Amino acid sequence: MSILIVGGNGHLGRRVVRQAVAAGHTVAATYASRPGDASVHWLPVDLRVPDQIAAALTAARPSVVINVAVRAADWATTADGAARLAAMIGDHECRLVHVSSDAVFSGSDVHYDEDALPDPVTPYGAAKAAAETAIRALTPSAVIARTSLIIGDGDSKHETLVRDLATGQREGELFVDDIRCPVHADDLAAALLEITATDIAGTVHLAGVDAVSRHELGVLLARRDGIDPGLLRPGRRADSARPGALDIRLDGTRTQKELTTRLRGAHEFLTSAQNC
């Protein structure tokens, strides 16, 4: 299979690239600032620049495009760029797997299955929701893969935050009332690649099975890394001035029935790592 991974040098993208190469696929990947591993064909792409997207699609000639690019609340990349990519894919007869986020939800319903409609409360969530809407309209056969907090082996932004808070490099607290379903980046990458080999279309949910607060996640990460969890100050988002949803739990029951890749919960993948 020929795969183009958009955002291939990011935290999740690097894992998708590595697993795709190991599986024997023909892999090309895009980068925004610098290329990654020399074993794949790297192409410079800024999703805000239509000519770069078109050139990458022409050069890679992929059968599948996996979009894992992310740029926080940058509407031009997250919303417009994703829509632009979806529109151009139609001219290249290839499939699109687009990674979205649980940020498209407000948390008012707590439990969200694959049929739940977006109701974002943050700029990032609104941009992701706009991208979903455009992709559904432009490429109905696409897969929109919503996920939650993505955790790695020390290299994610969430893990960096915990270390910085514990060492005093950053001031702040971790909310006890802000709940998500974290997923390990390796599990997520494997699930995305498995989807490319199926006829799944529409929205899927790829999140871990454990619902944990950001503070509980921080404690698990600290224990894994040999850091005193007592250094992490708990707080409540409801008492802060920081906008954002509270309790968002992605229900991926229907999706999991269609996949062989098992998406572990945070307690499993962080506790097992701690005991290694």
N, C-alpha and C positions, 0 to 999 in steps of 0.2 A: 504494500500500500504506500502511496506517496502522500506524505503529510506535511502541511505547512503549519508551524506553530507560531502564532502571532504573540509577541511578548515572551519569546523563548529564553531570554536572559534574566527573567524575573525569578522570584522565589519559587513559585509554582512552575513556571515555564521551564526552568532548568531540570526539574524532575520529569516533566513530560518529555522533554528532549531526550534525557538519558534513558528512560524506559522505552521510548519509541525506537531508539537506535538499538538497544539491547534486544528488542523483539524482531529486528531485521527489517524494519520499515525504511523506505527512502525518506530522509528527513531534511527539510529546510526550516529555518527559523528566522524570525525578525528580531531586530534589536533597535533600541532608541538611541543609545549613546555609545555602546561598545559591544562587539561580537563576543560570543562565548566559546565553548569547546570547538576546536578545529575539525572535529569529526563530522560536522554537519555543514550544510551550505547556509551561510549567514547573509541576510539581506537587510539593509537599513530601511526601516519603515516608521514613519510618524503618521499615526492614523488621522492626523489633521491635514495631511497632504495627499490628495487623491492620486496624483501621479506616482507617488511611491507605492501606494497600495496596488495600483494597476501593474506596475513594473514587477513587484514581487509575485503576484499571481501568474503573470506571464512567464517569469523565470522559473518558478517552482513547478508549475503545471500540476498542482496537487489534486488528489481525489477527495481529500478531506482537509478542511481548515479548522484548527482548534484555536480559538481566541481566548487567551489568558491574560491579555494586556490589561494593566490597571494603572490609573493615575489619579487616585483620590477623587476629589470633587471637581476635576477638570471636565466640564461639560463637553468641550470640543473634542476630547478624546473618548471619554466614557460613553457619551450618548451619541453625538454626531459621528464620531469615528467608527463606532460599532455599526451604526446604520449604513454608513458609507461602505464599509467592508461587506456587509450583507447584500447591498445593492449590486456591488461589483461581482460578487460570487456568482450571481445569476447568469453572468455572461461566460463563466468558465466551467459550468456543469460540474461543480464539486459540492460536497456536503459541508455544512457549517455546524460546529459544536461551540457554543458560546457560553463562557462562564459568567454567571450572574451572582447575586448576593442575597442573603437574608435581609440586607438593608432596605430592600424594596417594601418591607412590611413595617407597620407602626408598632406592633406588639399588642394591640388592643385585643386580638383574638388568641394570643399566646401560641396555640397550635395551628400550624399552617401546612396543608398538604399541597400536592402539585397543582391542584385546581384553584388555589387561593389567588385572589386578585391583588395586585400591588396597592399599597396605601402608604407611601413613604413619608417620613417626617424630617429627613435630612437632605441636604443638597446632593450628597453622594447617592443616597437611596433613590432620589428623584431621577438622577442621571441614569442609574442602572435600570430603573423602571421604564424610562423613555427608550432605552436601548432594546429592552425586551419587546416593547410595543412595535417598534420599527422592524425588528427581526421577524416577528410573527407575520407582519404584513408583507414584507419583502421576500422572505424565504420560509414558507410554511413547513417545509421539510426539515428545517433546522432543529437542533436540540438546544434548549436553553437550560443550562445546568446551574441551579441555584446551590450555593454552598454557604458555609458559616465561617467562623474564625479558623484560619489555616495555620496549623502548627507544624514546625519542622523538627530539626535536631539541634536547635540552638540558633537558627538563622532567620526566624520570622520576626516581624515587627513586634508581635506580642511578647515573644521571649526576650527581645532586647529591652522592651519596656520594663519587664519584671526585674531584669538584672540592674537596669539603671535606677529603679526605685529602691531596690535593696541596698545598693552601694552608695546611694545619696547623690548620684549624678543627675537625678531628676526628682523634682518635688511632685507629690501627688498621692492619690489613693486609688484603690481598685474597688469597684462597686460590687456590693453584695446583692443588689437588686437588679443587676444587668445580666440577663441569662441568655446563653447561646448554646449551640451544639457543635463544639470544635471538632475538626477533622484533621487527620494527619495528612500532610502534603503528599506522601508516597501513596497512601490509599486513594486520595483524590485523583492523582495522576493516573493510577492504574484503572480507576473507574472511567475516567474520560477516554482513555485509549480503548477500553473494552467497548464503550458505546460506539466508537467509530466503526467497529466491525459488526454492528447490529443494524436492524432497520428501525430502531427507536427514533421517534420524532416527538416534538413538543417539549413540555417542561418536565424536568426531572429534579429530584432533590438529592444532593450528595453531601450529607452531613453526618457527623458521628452520632451514636445512639445515646450519649450521655448529655443531659442538660445541666450545665454548671454555670455558676456566676463567674464574673471576671475575677473576683477575689479568690474563689475556689480554684479556678484555673491557675492563678498566680501561685497559690500554695502548692499545687501539684508540680508546677514547673520548678519552683524553688527546691522542693524536696528532690526532684530528679537531678538538679544541678548542684546539690549539696549546699544550698543557701538556707539560712534560717528564715522560715516563713513568717516569724514574728516581726521581721523587718518590713513586712508589707502592710501598710496601713489600710484598713477597710473603710469604706464610705458608702453613701447611697446616692445614686444618680438623681433620685427624686428630690433630694435635699440640695442638689447642686444647680448651678446655672448652665450646665453643659447640656445641649439638646441631644436627643437620641431616644430610640425605643428602649423599653425595659426588657420584657420577657418575650423572646422570639425563639420558638422551637420548631425547626423544620421537620416535618413528618415525611420520611422517605420510604415508608413501608411499601408503597406500590413500586417505586423505583427499584428497591432492593430485591424484589421478587424477580426482576428481569435481569439481574446481574449476578455474576459469580464472585466478583470482587466484594469483599466484606469491609464495610466502613466501621472501623473500631471506634469505641468511645474514648474520651479523654482519660478516664480512669485506667483503662486497659493499656493504651499505648504509652502513657506517661509512667504508670507504675511498673510496667514490664521493662521500660528503659532504665528506670531507677535501680532495678534489681539485676541488670546485666553486669 
